[in-house]
Amino acid sequence: MANPDAAPRVFCIGTADTKLEEIRFLAESVRSNLNNFSSTTSTYKVQVTIVDVSTHQNEIDSVRDFVFVPRKDILSCYFGSMEQAPSPLPEDRGKAVGIMSKALEHYLKKAHEDHVLAGAIGIGGSGGTSIISSAFQSLPIGMPKIIVSTVASGQTGPYVGTSDLILFPSVVDVCGINNVSRVVLSNAGAAFAGMVIGRLQASTDSSSSNENFTVGITMFGVTTPCVNAVKEKLVNEGYETLVFHATGTGGRAMEDLVRGGFIQGSRDLGVLDITTTEVADYVVGGVMACDSSRFDAMIEKKIPLVVSVGALDMVNFGAKSSLPSHLLQRNIHVHNEQVSLVRTTVDENKKFAGFIANKLNKSSSKVCVCLPQKGISALDAPGKPFYDTEATGTLINVLQKLIQTNEDRQVKVYPYHINDPEFSNALVDSFLEIRKMHSKDADPHKISAPPSQDLHEDSISKPSLLGNETVFYSPSDFPDARPETLQRTRSIIQHLKDQINKGKPIIGAGAGTGISAKFEEVGGVDLIIIYNSGRFRMAGRGSLAGLLPFADANAVVVDMANEVLPVVRDVPVLAGVCGTDPFRRMDSFLKQLELIGFVGVQNFPTVGLIDGNFRQNLEETGMGYGLEIQMISKAHKMGLLTTPYAFNQDEAFGMAKAGADIIVAHMGLTTSGSIGAKTSVTIEDSVVRVQAIADAAHGINPEVIVLCHGGPISGPREAEFVLKRTKGVHGFYGASSMERLPVEQAITSTVQQYKSIRIK
């Protein structure tokens, strides 16, 4: 709440280069109403500040009669200085909007942390709403937040997300003050002012604080009797309950509140995930689906968790006319004109069980799965349209088989229907039991092995770094990640693992030119990485030129982005980062790469290619491999995809602890071709070395993906040789072998064919 040493501030936000008149009018309305409310009901003096988030080149320096924050201040706050900020912003409007939105989010977050932010109101069309809404979504529940917008109707989900952001319809376009806009903006200003003053007053009322413990519960109409009974019992036990409608958004809202601290992992708080129907929509393709991260928040935060299978008998769709054709012959129940339900099958229920079991088996906290044998929704009961004992029985039985039970992870089966009073009693009893067990644990916030714990530069050369410990690392410990970045990375990893499960190798490719990247994508590559050596090798120089002082490696990658990113449609593109660069603030540089459009990073140039006294001296003088581990750890915490090179077991160990998603076992400079290495380990030795690196990585994180690269592995046959003789190695990453060698061979062959033509 407001800092007693500083006046609370509200921000009136918009693109001042095109909407200054409207922003001023809205700010005047807010200020006038704040003064009116304060004079009659409050002693608070609230400052109104106008904030410019323009993306065009026109720069506004000041606004008469108001405290004003220009665009440059927003950008410099985010990047650390204007020198670090992109100037000018990209001509591509989408990229410019993304940069400004992230900068605004950072600015508002800082104001909130400084305890001066009392609320934020914005105004804009589709572009302005996009900039402002993403930043507003990051503000905590309860912080007043309104946007007067031209898109405040229709598909507003992307703008609101799981936040309590209010979209206020502008009715007319935001284009001048007229009879309509004057009324709309005046009302919006009055409503916002009332929210701000009301919240400030509530903060001083000690009686309004809630000391009750909090439990999140998921509900659907067909599980309402169960949830109501559970809620009543928990209230009698002294808990406050937060009930979420399991509509896809509801589940995400609950997990966001878990991450944000409204449902923390302390000894007396938790979740009863009774209605997991969103999983059915996710697997089958309904309209109320979760995403692949369902359950992750509770597991990561070590929330005491009770799970059931409410409403997994149905998949949700819109009007019956909107059903996909392949479902029209299924058992369909029309709930109302807007909602149609499809009964799930035996095979689908097996998939639901697999999804849930795969998630819960990763939990290291208290979990209890409660399964009702006689039906899982109001429609799954004798005489009801979805009563199917085979499908429900399959779900129950497969879950029992797949969930790996232990002292902390239990499965209980009850001879009741989900809406029977006896089952609701069992749910509450199970929750109270695991909550009591959870409270006996040591600090529940403690993470067993932080990604960057005890990683020093000089430790890389010490065999003692390796040990027999297994760290059950949770790959979602991403404190600095934007939700969309984290979701994108999870989606990429899931796609890669789906390929692995189908027996297909993961293939990554380096790209030193736009045309290389373009046709690597056409060829079906899974990942594209660009770094400075790509430019050197495609200019006819050896790849090791990237390790020598011929250019600023990190600047080269930023420049190459302009050539590569626009021609790649769908394949994730990663940046090679020189983690030992002493002239980069790595936090800011990683943010810059994210804003440019890179989905992740790799450690290149890397000191891993250097050995002997020179390598030892680099380690001793603070320019060693440990800095590359730190860079990967920072990127991981930002939610970026991380695919570092490791040259031995120690480095694989360090990178796995840092949170690497993919570890590339590097066998040295690629052989073959006109500028390839002549000295290398043998292909047989590579098998042994790759396996050792994979084993070290999997000893820390069994889920990490491992690829092989370099040295004698210079083509498809060599890659196949290694992959068939190793275990837990999932594919190949090629750089020279992907673009330099094919180009050398193709151009040589083509020219020779032309020269073979005989003329008369």
N, C-alpha and C positions, 0 to 999 in steps of 0.2 A: 504494500500500500504506500501511500505518499510518504516521502521522506520529510520528517519534521523540519529539517534544515533547508528544504527546497520546496518551492510552490509546486503543487501537482500541475502537470501539463497535459493538454490534449492536443493531438495532431490532426490537422485538416489537410488531407493529402490528395494530390492530383497532378496532372501534367500541366504545369503553369504556362508552358509555351503556347498551348491551344485552349486551355480552359481556365485562364486566370480570372476572368469576370465571374464565372460560376463558383470558383473556389472562394473568392473574396466574399461573395454573397452568403455562401454556406457558412464560412467562418464568422461573419457578422451575426448570423442567426444563432450560431452556437454560443458566441460570446454574450450576446444580449440575453439569451435564455439562462445561461449560467449565472449571470449577474442577478437576474430576477429571482431565480431559485435560491441563490446564496443569501440574498437580502432578507428573504422571508423564512427560510428553513435551515440555513447552514451558515457557518462562519468561514467556510472554505473560500479561498481566492484562487481560482483556476486560470492558468495562463493558456491562451489559445495560440498555437504556432502553426503556420502554414509550411508545408513540406512539398518541394518540387521533385517529381519523379519523371520528368520529361526524358525522352530518348532521342529527340531530334537535336540538331546542332544549336538551335537558338538557346541562349543562356540567359536566365532571369537572375538578376543580382539581388533584388530587394522587392518588398511589397509594402507599400505605405500603410502605416498604422498597425502593422502586425510583426511579431517576431517571425523571421523567415529563415528556413533552412534550404539553401540552394542544392541543386543536383550534385555539384562537385563535393559537397560535404558528405552526402549520403555515400557516394562512391569511395571517397577517401577513408571514411569510417570502416568500410568493408575491406578494402584492399590494403589498408595501413597507411597509404599516402597516395596522392594523385599521380605520382611517378609510377606506382605499381598498377594503377587503374588503366584500362584500355581507353585511349583518347585518340580520336573520337570513338564513341560507341560504334559497334559494327553496323554497317549499312543494312544488313539483314535484320528486318524488324523483329523477327522471332528471337534471334540471339540477343538483340539489344534489350528486349522486354525481359528475357530471362536473367540477364545481368542485373538490370535495375530492380527486379523483383527480389533477387537474393540480397542485393545491397540494402534494400528497404527492410527486409526481414532482419538482417543483422543490426541495423540501426534501431529498430523497435525493440529487439531483444535486449540491446544494451540499455536503452531507456528504462525498460522494465526492470532489469537487474539493478539499475541505479535508483530504483524506487521513486521515480518521478513520473512515470507514465500512468495517467488516469483514464485513458481511452483514446480511440482513434476512429476517425470518420473519413471516408474517401468518396470521390466522385469520379465517374468516368464512363466512357463507352466500353466496347469490348476489350480494346487494348489496355486502357487504364484499369478496368476491372481485373484483368488478368494480372497486371503488375501488383495491384494492391491486395487482391484476395489471397494470393499465395502467402504473402507476408502476414496478413491478418490471421490466417489459419494457424500460424505458429504461436499466436498469443494464447495465454491460458484461458481456460473456461472462466467466465465471469467478468473478464476484462471487456468493457463496452467496445463494440466494434460494429460499424455500420458502413455500407457502401451504397450510395445513391447511384444506380446503374441502369443503363439501357437494356441490359440482358438479365434483369431481375425477374424473369419468368421463363418457363420452358425448362430446358435441361440445365439446372443450376448446380447439380451435384459437384462438378469439377471446381466450381468457385467456392462452395461452402465446405466440402469435404466432411469431416466428422467434427467440425468446430461449431461454436454457437454464433457464428457470423450472421448478421442480418443483412439481406439484400433488400434495398428500398427502391421500388420501381420509379424511374424518372418520368414515366408516361411519355413525355416528348424527348427528343434528342437533347443531349447536353450541348446546346448551341445558343447561348445568350439567355438573358432573363426576360421572360414573358409572363403572361397571366397564369399559365399552367406551371412553368418551372418555379415561379416565385412561391406559389403555394406549396409545391412539393418540397422544395429546399427548406422553406421555413418550417414545415412540419418535421422534416428529418432533423434539422438542427435542434428543435424543441425536444423531440424524442431522445436524441443523443444526450443533450444536456441533462435531461431528467435521469437517464441511466447513470451518468457520471456522478451527479450529486447524490443519488440514491446509494450508489456503491460506496462513496466516500463516507456518507453518514453511517452506513451499516458497519464500516470498519471500526468505528469508534464505539459501537454497541457491543459490549462484551457478552451480553446475553445471546447474541446471534451466533456466537461460535459454537460449533458442533463437536462435542467430544466423543460421539459414538464411533465405533469401529465400522468399517465400510466393507460391503460385500457386493460384487457385481454378479448379476443373474441374467441369463438369456431366456427370452420367452417368445412364443408364437401364439396365435389365437388357439391353436389346437393343443397347446400345453398350458394354457392359462390356469386351469384348476390346480395343477401341480405347483406352478410358480406362485400363485396366490397363497397356497398353504405353506410353502417354504418361506415365503416372505413374512407371513404372520408369525411363524415360529422363530425366525431370526430376530424380528423386531422385539419379541418377548425376551430374547436372550441378550438384548442390548445392542444389536447391530443396526446400522443404517444400511438400507439396500438400494442399489442402483439397478433398475431393470432396463434391459436393452432389447428392443424389438429386433429379432434375428432376420433382418432384411438385407444382409450384405453390409450396408452402412452401419447397422447396429452393432454387429460383431467388431467391425473396425473401430467404431467409436469406443467400445469397451476396451479394446487392446490399446488404443491411443491413450486412454485415461490411465491404464496400467503403466504404460511407459512414462506418462507425464507426472505420475505421482498421486493421482486421486485415489487409486487403489494400489497402495504400495505393498511391498513384500515384507511388511513387519509381522510381528508374531500374531496379531489379532485381525488381520485382514485377508481377503481372498476372493475367489471366484467360484460360483456354481454355474458351470457351463452346461445347463440342462438341455438347451435347445440348439443342437448343432446342425440344423437343417441347411445352413449355408454351404456346408460341405457337399451336400447332394447337388445343389445348384452349380457349384464349382466343377464337380466331376461330370455332370450330365449336360450342363450348358444352360441352366436357368437364369432368370433375371435378378435373383436375389443372392448372388454368389459371393462367397468370400474370395480370398486369393490364396496363393500358395503359402503365405505366412501365417495362416490361421493357427492359433494356439501358441505361436512363438513368443509373444509378449509375456504370457503367464509363465512359460518355461524359463525364459531368460531372466525374468525378475524374481524367479523362485517363489511365485505366489502359491499358497496352499490352494489346491485345485481339485474340485469334484466335477467329473464329466459324465454326461449321459448322452442319449441318442435321440432326443426329442425331435420329432417331425422329419426324421431321415427317410420316412416312407413317401415323401413327396418332393417334387421339383416344381418350382414356381415359374409361371409364364404369364403373359398379359392376356388379352381377350383370346377366346378360343380360336378366332380367325388368325391369330398371330403364331399359332403353334407350328413348329417345323414339320414338314410333311412326313418325315420318318417316325413321328410320334403320334400321328393321328389314329393309328390302330391300337394304341395303348389304352390302359384304364385311365380315363380322364374324368376329373370332377370339376365342374364349374362353380367356383366359390362365389363369384359375382361377375358382373359384366366386364370388369377390368382384370380379373384374376382367374386363371385356370391352373389346375394342379394335375400333375401326371404321377401315377403310382410308380415307385421305383422297383426294379427287377432284382432277381437273385444275384445276377452278375454285377449289377451296379452296387448292391449292398456289400459285396465282397470288396469292391474298390473303395467304398467309404471306410470300411474296416481297416483296409491297408493304409489309407491316408491318415486316419486317426492314430493307429498303432505306431506308424513310423514317426509321428510327431511326439507322442507320449513316451516312447522308448528312449528319447533323448533327454528326458527330464531327470534332473538330479535332486529335485525337491519332492515334497509330499503330494502325491496324486492318488485319487481313488476314482475308479470307473464303476458307475452303478448302472446295471442293465436290467430293465423291466421285461420279463419274458412274455407278458400277455398283451403287449401292444405299446406303440411308441408315439401315438398321437390320438386325438379324439376320433379321427377317421379310421384308425387301425384298431378296430374293436368289432366284436361279433355284430353282424347286421349292418355295419358301416361300409362305405364304398371301397376303402383301402385295406380292409382286413385280409391279410395274406400271411398265414403262419409260416409258410416256407421262406418268404423273403425276410421277414423279421427274424425268424429263427436262424437264418444264415448269417445275418448281421451280428447277432448275439454270439453265435458259436465261433465265427471267424475272429471276432475281437478277442474272445477268450484265448484262442490259440496264438494270436499274433502278439498280444501285449506281453512283454517280458516282465513278469511280476518279481518283486523283491520286497524288502522291508518297507521301502518308501513308495512303491508303486503297486497298488492293489486293484483287483477286479472282483466285484461282488455282483452276483446274479440273484434277482428276487422274483418270486412267483406272483408278480403284481402287474397291473397296467400302469403306465406312466402317470395317469391322473388319479390313481387310487391313493387315498390318504396314507395307507401304509408305506407306499413308495416315497411320498414326500417326507414322511417321518425318517425313513432310511437315509434319504439324501442329507437331511439336516444332521442326523446323528453321525454320518460319515464325515461331514464337514467339521463338526465340532471335535471329532476324534483326531483328524489330521491337523487341525489348527492347534490342538493341545500338544500333539507330538512336535509340531513345527516350532512352537514357542520354547521348547527345551533345547533347540539347536543353538549353536553359537551364532555370531553375527550373521543374519540371513542375507545381508547386503554384500558379504565378502565374496569376492571372485577368486576361485581356486588358483587361477594362473592368468594374471593380466597379460595381454599380448606382448607388452614390451618389458616385462619384469626381468630384472637382472641381466639385461643385454648390454654389454659394454663392447666397445670396439676391439679391445685387446683380448676379448674372450674367444674370438673366432678361431685363433690358432691353437687354442688349448683343447686337447682331447677330453679334458674333464667336463667340458660343456655337455657332452653326451652322457645320458644316464638311462636308467630303466624306468623312470617315471612316465606315466601316461597322463597327459593333461587333457581332460575332456573339455575342450575349448568350445564355447558357444559362439558361432560365427556371426552373431547379431549384436555383439557388444559394440554398438556404433554410436557413441555419445555425440559425435559431431555431424551425423548424417542427416541430410534432408530426406523426408519420407519417400519422395519419388525416386531419389537416387538409390536408396536402399532397396526399394521394390524392384527397380530395374536390374540391380545387381543380382538379387535373388532369382529373378526371372531368367537371367542369363545362365546362372549356375544350374538352375533346374533344367533348362533346355540342354545344357551340356551333359548333365547326368542322365537325362532321358536318352541321349545319343549313346552314352556308354552302356546303359542297360539294354539297348538294342544291338550291342556288339559292334557299334560303329566307332572308329577312332576320332578323337578330337584333334583337329588340324588347325594350327595357328600359323600365320604368315606375316613376315615382315614386308613392308612396302616403302620403297624409297621414292616412288613416283605415283602420281594419280592413276596412270594407266595400269601400273602393277596392282594397285588396290582394287581398281574397277574389275579386272578380270580374275583376280583371286576370288572376289565375291561371286562372279559368274561361275567359277569352278566349284563353288560350294564350300569355301573355307568357313571355319567357325569363328575365328578371331583374326583381327588385323592389328599389327603393332607397327608404329612408325617411330623411328629414332634416327639420330644423326648419321650413323653408319650407313643407313639405307641410301642417303643422298650421296655419300662418298662412293659406295660400291657401284651405284648406278651411274656414277660419273667416271667409272673405270679405275677407281682407286681401291686399295684393299680395305676391308671392313675395319681393320685396326686403326685406320686413320681417325676413326671416331674417338679413340682414346688419347689422341695427341693434340697439341695446342693449335689446331688449325681453324677452330671456330668455337663459338659459344654453344655447347651441345644443347642446352635447354632452350636457347633462343632459336636454334635451328628447328627443333621440334614444333615450336609455336608457329614458325613460318611455314613448315611443311603441312600444318593443319589446313591452311588455306587451299592447298593443292589436293589433299586427300579426302578430307571430310565431305566436301560437296558432291563427290562422285560415288560415295558409298551409301547405299540405301538402307540396308537392314543389319549388316554384320557389325557387331561391336568393334569400335576402334579404340586402341589404347595408346598411351604416350610413353615413350622411353624417357625416363627421368634420371638425370645425373644427381643422385642423392648426396654426393659428396661436394656439390657445388657450394663454395664458401661465400658466394655473392648472391645467394637467393634465400629469402625467408620462405622456407619450405611450405609452411602452412598457407601463406598467401599464394605461392606458385601453384600448389595443388588446387586451390580454389579457382585460380585462373584457368587451369586446364579443364576443370569441370565445366566452367562457364563456356569455354570455347566449344565444348561438345564431346570431349573424350569421356569414355565410360570407365576407364581405369588406367593403371600405370604398370610399368615394368622397370626394373633397375638397370638401366643402360644409358650411358657408358657405366661400366662396372669395374671395380678394382679386382673382381674375381678372376679376370683374365690375366692379372699380373702376379708374378711369383718372385721368389728370390729375395735379395736384400732390398730391392726397391719396394716390394710389397710390404716387407717387414717395417721399413722406414715409414711408409704411408700409414700403417697401423699405429706406429709409435708417435706419429705427429698429428693424430686426430683427423686423418683423412681416409679411414679404413672402411671395411665392409659393414661395420656396426652402424655407420651413418645411413647406409642403404637399408638396413633392417629398420632403423627408426623412420625412414621415409615411407616404407611399406606399412609400418604400424600406423602412422598418421593417416595415410590414404585409406587404410582399412576402417579406421574409426570414422572417416567421412562417408563410409558406405561405398567407396569406389571398388571396382573389381581389381584385384591385385594378383599379378602373375610373375613373380620374380625369378630370376636365374639363381640357381645354387650350384656350386662347383664341387662340393664335398658334403659329407654327412653333417659336419658342424654347421655349415651354412644352411642346409636344409632344416636342421633342428631350429636354428634361430629364426628363419623365415616362417616356419610353421607356428612357432610361438607368437610371432608378430601378427598372425592372423591371415597369412597368405591363402588365397582361394585356390590358386593353381601354382605349383612349383615346377619350374622347367629345369631338368637336370642337364647342365651344360657340359659338353665334352670338349670344349675348346673351339678354336677357329675352324670353320668348315673347310674341308679339303676339296680338291677337284677344281677344274676350271683354270682360266688364265691367271687369275690373281688369288687363287685359293692357297691354303697352307699346304706345305709339303711334309711337315712334321706333325704327327698326331698319334694318339693312342690307337690300338687296333680295334676293329669292330668287336672282337671277342672281349677285350678288356672293357669296352664301353658297356657291354651287357652287365658286367659285374659292378661297374661304377654307378650306372643308372639304377640298378636294383638297390644298391646300398643307400643312395640318396632317397629313393622311394620309401625304403624301410624306415629311415630316420624320420622322414616327414610324417609317415603314417603312425609312427610311434607317439607323435604328439597329437595329431589330428587325423583320425582314421577316415574322415570325409574329404580330405584334401585331394584334389586332382593332380596327377603327375604326368608331365610330358617329357620327351627326350629331345635333344637338340645338339647339333654341332659336331665338330670333329669329323670322324669317318662316316657319320650318319648324313650322307650328302644326297640321298635320293630315296624314292619310294621303296626300292628293294632293300636298302640298308635299314630304313625305318622299320620295315616289316620284319627283318632279321632280329632287331632288338625287341620289338613288341611281342614277338612270338616266344621269346626266351626270358621274358621278365614277367613278374606278377605285380599287379597294382600299378602298372604304367598304362596310361589311358590314351596316348596319342603322341603326336610329333609336332614340334614347332620348327618351321624352316624360315630362314631369312635369305642368305645367299642361295640356298638350294631351291627356294621358291621363286626368286625373280632373277638373280644374276645368272645362274647356270642356264635356266631355260632361255633367257635372252641371248646369251653367248651362243648356245647351240642353234637356236632358231635363225638368228641373223647370219651366222656362218653358213648354215645349210642353204638358206635362201639365196645368199649372194653367190655361193658356189653353183647353185642351179642356174642362176642368171648367166654366170660366166661359162657354163657348159653349152649355152646356145651357140649354134654354128651359123654364121652369116655368109652370104654369097659374096 
